[in-house]
Amino acid sequence: MSVMGTLPASLGPVTELVGRELEAAMLRERLRDPLVRLVTVTGRAGVGKSRLALEVVREIGGEFGRVEVLDAGAPDTPSALTAVTGLTAVTGPTEPCSPSAQGGEPGRFLLLLDGCDHEARAGAAAALEALSGDPRVVVLATAVEPLGVYGELLLPLDPLPVPGPVRGPAGGAAAAADPQELQEVASVALFVRRARAADPAFALTLENAGAVAEICTLLDGLPLAVELAARRLRLLPPHLLPVRLRDRTTVLSGGPANAPERHRSLAALAEWSCRGLDAPARALLARLAVYEPGFGLSAAGLSAEPAVDTLMDRGLLVVVGEEQGELRLAVSEPVRSHAREVLAQAGGEDAARDAHAERYRTLVGSARAGLGGTGQDHLLRELAAEGANVTAALRRLRERGDCEAAAALVLGCRLPWLVQGRLREGLEWCDESDGAGGAGGAVLPEAVRARLADMSGVFALSLGDPQEAVRRHRRALALGKGVGDRRQNALVSAHLGAALLEAGDPPGARAVLVTALSALESMGVTGGAAGAAVSLAGVLRAEGDRRRAQELLDRAVEALRRTRDGRGLAGALRTEAALALDGDEPARADRALRESLRLYGDVGERTELPGLLEEFSLLLMRTAPAQRPRTVRLLAAADTLRAETGAAVADEWRSAAERARTDLSARLDWTDFGVAWAEGVRMTAPQAVAEALAAPAPARRPTSGPAPEDQSLTPRQVQVALLVSEGMTNRQIAARLDISEWTVVNHVRQVMRRLGCSSRVQVAGAVGRWT
C-alpha cells in the first residue's frame, strides 16, 4: 500500500502558501470529516487550486491509510482511475494497514484528482460516480467549475485581496502607499516573496510601493499572474512594469519549465480558460471584453443573456461588487486582454467599442432629466459606478472624430463628475471638447461651446479658483449672446454670481444674481432659480442683511424639497446653518448640517463633503467639547477627502481649520490626537458621514457658566465628570478607574473649576447638556 503517489509536475515545486490560511483550514476540516466523500476546490485558472490542494494533502496525508495523486488531464489517468476504482471496490474485508501508513486511519483512501477540466471533466465525473460506492474513499478534486456529482462539497477559491485606493495626505496629491500596511495585503505579500526569489536585493519601499500596489490590482490578485509579474523584475524596474500591463496583461510569461504550458504565460492561461466555450458564450465574452471592470448587468444589456451563467461558472466573468442591489461585473484578467486581442485580430474591435460608446452615451443622456429631482440619488450612484465605462465611451467618441457626440456626453456628466469629485478631469474634458482655436472647436455650435465654457467655470470654482471661474463664465456669456438662449444665459449668470461671491465681490455678485433670479423665476426654471436664490442669500448674509437672506433661503429650500433635488437642498441647508450660527442658534445649525450630511451621503457626494465635514467639526467643538477625538477624526477625513479631489481651500477657511487643529492638539494628549487623526485619514466618505451623524446633538443652551468652547477637560476629567453625573462617590470612581481617591478629588476640583460649577449636582447638570 503506498502512502503517497508520485507528484505530477503540474503541481509545481513546494512553495509556501501566502494568504490561504483560512481556505487551507477549511479544506483540512472537510477532509477529516468522516461524512465527507468529495470536496471540489473551484476557481478560475491560475488562482492556486492545485497548490492549495497539494499542500493540504501533504499536511494531512499521514492521517489516511493510502493517498494517491492523479492529474486528471494526463493521458494515462483513465487507466489509473480504473485501477483505483478496482482496488477500492467493496468486495471483501479490508486489508490491514501497513506500517508505512504511520498511524493513518486503516482503510481510508484519499485521492487528489487535479485539473478536472475540459476534456478530462466527463471522465473524472464518471470515475467519481463509480468511486462513490466505496465509503472508504475520500476524493479531493480541483476544477474551474463544479463537477456536478452527487454529494459534492465546494470550496470556491478567489484571487488574493488587492490594495485599496492609495490615500494621500492633506494638501497634496495621493502619496506613495505605506509599505508596512501594503505588506499586510496578501497579493502584495506574494509579490514581494516571489520578487525576492528573483532578486534577493528587492525590498518594498516608499518609492516602489505604489507601483507594486498597482501591479497587484491590474492583475486582479491572481496568484499565477502576480508570480509571473514578480519574475519580470529581473528585466524591468517596478515603476515601469505597470505601464506594460495597463493595456495588455498577457505580455507576462516566463513560468517554470516543468509547469504545464498554461502556467508558463498569461496568454496561454487565457487561451486555455476559454477552451470549450460555445458560440454564444464566446460572442458575449468578446462583446464584454471592451467594458471596463465594474459594469452593471443592465448597463451592459445582460439582463436576458443565458451565456452570462456559463461565463460566471468558468470564472471568466466575475462579480467585483454591488451597487444598489445590482451586481457589478468584470471580465477577469488575463482573459479580458486575450479576448480583446482575438477581437482585434478578427477586425471586430472597432464595432464592439462603437456599440459600447453608444450604450453609455444613451445611459448618460437618459439620466439627465432625472438628475435634478426624483431619482437623483439612484442615478448619481449608478453613473458613479459606471464612471470608468463612461470615460472609455468618451475616449472612443473622440478617437473616431465625433466631436458633437463627445461634447454632449461631457455636458451630461456635469453633475455626476461634480458629485464624484472628478474636478480636474472634468475641467480637462471641457477644454478638450471645446477645443477653442483648434480643429475640434471649429465644428461645434456656439451654443454647445457656451455650455462647455460655463461647465468648466463650475469646475474651476469647485477646485477653489473663483477668479478663473469668473473668467470662464464671462466667456460663456459672450459665446451665448449670439445664440439667444435666454434660459441658458440666465443659468450662466447665476453661476457667475456664485463665483463673484467667492472671489470677494458681493456687490458684483448681487447685481448679476438679482437679474438671473428674476429671469429664471419668470421662465419657471425651478431648480435654477433655487440655486440662484441660495447664492443671493449668501450675498445678503455677507452684507449683514440676515432677515432678507433667511426669507430668500426659505423659498429656495421649499422649492428644492418640492422638486426633491437632494444635492441642491444640501447646499441650501449649509447656508441655513451659517445663518443660524450668525444668530447664535447652534441647535438649528446642527439640525441643518445633519440633514445636509444625510443628503450628501445618499448621493455619494465627494466635492462638497469635505467642507461640510469641517463646518460640522467646528460646530461640534463649540457644542460638545467631550467629542474632541471625534472632531479630530472628522477634520482628518475632510483633509484627506479634499486632497483626493484636488480642490484648494480659501485662505480664510484654511486658517479656521488650522486654528481648530492647533486647539485640539493642545487640549488632547498628543498620542490621543495622533491616533484620532490616523483613524480619520483612513475613513471613506460614507464612514466619515456616519461618524459625524453619530455625534450627540446639542441640548438646550446653558443659562450660566462659561461657554462650551472654554470648558476644556482632559479625557480623564471627562471620565470623572461622567461618573460624577451617575452619582458615584469619589471612592467608587477611584475603584472604577483604578486610580487613587486623592487623584479623583483633584480631578473633581478641576472639573468643577473648568465647568464653572460649585457642586457635584451642577457638574451632573453640565454633563447632561453636552453628552
Disulfide bonds with the S-S distance in Angstrom:
none
